[in-house]
C-alpha cells in the first residue's frame, strides 16, 4: 500500500468523512445540513481535525480538541478515530494517532486523553497511552 497523506479536513471532505464516521456510529447523513454543520464546526477553534487520503479517497479521520485549562495548562482530547474498514490492519490508525499527537505537541498540550472501547485498549497502549480513569457519561 502506498503512503496515506494526512492533512487538515476541508469542506470538500465532509461527505466522505460522514460516511466514514458511520462506521463508528450510524446516523442518517441525508438529514444533515452540510453547510450549517461545516460552519458550526469551523467556529469551534479548539477542534483540530485531520483526514488521511489514499488514492484520492478519505480513508481515515480523527480530531484532537484543545482545551485551555484555568491554570494556564493546555490539554488535548482525541476524538472520533476511524479508519475505513477496507484498509484496516495496514497501520493507518497508528499513523493517524501519531499525526494527532504531533498536533497536540505543536499546540502545547501537556497531556492527551481519549475514550475508547475496551477492545481497543491494547491498540492505544501500543501507541503510548495508558488506562488512567473510569469514564462515565450522561446522554442528554
Buried (B, 14 or more C-beta within 10 A) or exposed (E): EEEBEBEEBEEEBBEBBBEBBEBEEEEEEEEBEEEEEBEEBEEEEEBBBBBBBBEEEBBBBBBBBBEEEEEEEBBBBBBBBBBBEEBBEBEBBEBBBEBBBEBBEEBEBEEBBBEBEEEBEEBBEEEEBEEEEEEEEEEE
